[in-house]
Amino acid sequence: MSATLKLYNTLIREKSAFQPIDADNVRVYVCGPTVYDFAHIGNARPVIVFDVLFRLLRHVYGDTHVTYARNITDVDDKINARALRDFPHLALNDAIHAVTEKTAKQFHEDVAALGCLEPTVEPRATDNIEQMIAIIEKLIGNGHAYVAEGEVLFDTKSMSDYGQLSKRPLDEQQAGIRITVDAHKKNPGDFVLWKLSSDNEPGWESPWGRGRPGWHIECSAMSSRYLGEVFDIHGGGLDLIFPHHENEIAQSRCAHGTEVMANVWMHNGFVQVEGRKMSKSDGNFVTIHQLLSTDDFGGKQWPGDVLRLAMLMTHYREPIDFSIKRLEEAERLIAKWPAADVSNADPCPVVIDALSDDLNTVAAVQRLHALAQEANVDATLLPMFAASAALLGVLPKKTEVDEALAGAVDAVVAMRLEMLKAKNFAEADRIRDELSAKGIQLKDGKDAATGERVTTWEVKR
Ligand SMILES: [Zn+2]
């Protein structure tokens, strides 16, 4: 019997036992990328963290009983700007399509390399415009939104408990907002649901003219379409609490007349690089693609599982300092782990308990490392190690070796075995070291049945 799953809920600022609305269909929504540029290491964090949650929920409730929706935002002013800059010779719609397709493909390659499962559904904003318009019409109809100067705005004062997630009183939110710019707004905190588009901007026909949606409404539309008006868990980075998630809640609750949008709100902490806030001008802006396939960071390419482990060695709610030192630490750790195949064995209960305690991946990785050491000497523990590593998504894969090479290695290993039998240890050691330099690890032992000396080998990671 595994431990009760406890999750920290930003909405109530405490850790509590997780109770799904429907254990046959546990529903999770995580805000996905806006596709206009390479995803950076800060974007990688929520994708990895919520992938661990997805894996844990699948373990607890069954693989087919979890629906994980992560959207792609493919309409945004940053995308327009990039399309005009990079594809000036194309018609605007084609240019936008070129930017979003290229970036979404890159994102998928990056997160696959980080060992992330595909979400159950990955809706795109532009495929859900109709649903957004329907929600906006509802909000206007029930007095929560109004039209002003070519925009449809959400009336924050119309919602008595607006601000519950971020715990900011409305007055505080308004401080610092330049009133002159927002003269058409009833309240300074009111936000855009729909805005008219010029000919140079993408647009869709709507009751308010040809326009495009605001960012927040996208997630309200996609989550309710795929997960229902109220669902279990909504996740994202800490920076999304206000205004994005606060406004998602306002839209969804006021449109559907519900008490909550999602029961549990989970947020991962900030990411720094080498002790500083990531910024392009500081030269410490690192993309996933750079880490995986260039020498830009630390003078070498980093394998996806090392990046992932480095991320999981800090609790998801803590800030993380992403550094070369940290990557080297993760690399040293994982190098000591045995390669194994995914098995049907049960994961180690200690690992499950750690993850069940608000995704304590720090404790889970510690236990996994100890288990790896044990499995290195006692092969019967390999299946449990493999199942536990798979739960964290950090299972070292057996390297595929082609048959010709395997045959050649077998022959050399057999030759060395003869030398050992002839007590020619110096030559046997020399062969072992030579193979080791080529990345092949030998392991000497005795056949349990016959007591004869045997040597096995594997390709080092
Ligand atoms: Zn969102």
Residues whose N, C-alpha, C, O or C-beta is under 5 A from the ligand:
A	BS01	ZN	C31 C219
